[in-house]
Amino acid sequence: MSLPIIVATLAPIVNSIQLFPQLHKTYVTKSVQDLSIYSLVLMLSTNLLWFFHGYFIADASLLLSTIVALIVNATLFILYLSYADIKIR
């Protein structure tokens, strides 16, 4: 297996699991004080773009890893909306 293939396989896997610690901490503490809603939206947008790219080039590992990343980011986004003290005027 060549180095580019190893990197191309590891990159989406690491990308998929990078937010697990933040998701766990947010769920346990029920605090989103240090999270940025703008960052969450950007991450979700990026994951969607990577998903479509994986779909267009028919890359199963990229599709699978972006689906995992989308689930993690969407869950974190939902937790943000659930735990944030948002006041609508």
Secondary structure, 3 states (H helix, E strand, C coil): CCHHHHHHHHHHHHHHHCCHHHHHHHHHHCCCCCCCHHHHHHHHHHHHHHHHHHHHCCCHHHHHHHHHHHHHHHHHHHHHHHHCCCCCC
